[in-house]
Amino acid sequence: MSDDAKHKPKAEFEARATAEMNAHLTDMPDWSDRQKLALTARMLAAEDHGSALAGQITARGEAPGTMWTARFGLGLDEIRASDFILVDDDLGVLEGDGMPNPSNRFHLWIYRARADVRCVVHTHPPYVSALSMIGVPLIASHMDTAMFYDDCAWLAEWPGPPIGDEEGDLITTALGDKRAILLAHHGQLSAGETIEQAAVLAFHFERAAQLQLAAMAAGEIKPLPPAAGKHAHDYRLKPAPLNATFHYYARQALRRDGDGILD
């Protein structure tokens, strides 16, 4: 019997692994959306996503045309759950104190265009920012970055500070149906079906940019085989292990910064 004849189909192992992950990776804290958003801010701050007051983390509100966003004036490393305010579709404050970041306006465009998006994370971490400066799209060419395989758009034009409707239209159009986008001369944006998904995408976006720049300095990046790349993309985005990944990073944030994050 040949070695190939002894191999069970990979699909059988994947189905088993998926069922086991769905059964066992379920012991998660019952955090509110605002608590998850605050934890996202802290886990990204620890990865150098903070750039003074730049960057925004938002989530779709329960009422149509509303979203949660942190009050303007805080860095990612100091945001708590109580710092999130609810705004309407013109950034008017509906709940909470303070003002939203004026650059949040383009998030509203994404929520209007993409009913599947529940959370948007936009940051300016160093490796992403460096990649955005040289006119090169993100290349998903490693198993750990395969969540971006054929799922990361590229906006080659920089419209300036994204405080107007023009920028919202431009960024949303370029994003299309993708979960992520690299913005030239700007940063990264991750649009998730859940807060956990957007957070994990944003976290690994910076790791992907760092790997890409290191690989480009060493030689030519070899593309992933399309079928394997698509399979790895879908596998990395399975909800159970993705949520467990979010909670791992969240536990790290709580150990570093304490339970006050959740207040």
Secondary structure, DSSP 8 states (H G I E B T S, - for coil): --HHHH---HHHHHHHHHHHHHHHTT------HHHHHHHHHHHHHTTT--BTTB-EEEEE-SSTT-EEEEBTT--GGG--GGGEEEE-TTS-EEESSS-B-GGGHHHHHHHHH-TT--EEEEE--HHHHHHHHTT------SGGGGGGTT-EEEE----SSS-SHHHHHHHHHHHTT-SEEEETTTEEEEEESSHHHHHHHHHHHHHHHHHHHHHHHHS------HHHHHHHHHHHT-HHHHHHHHHHHHHHHHHHH-GGGG-
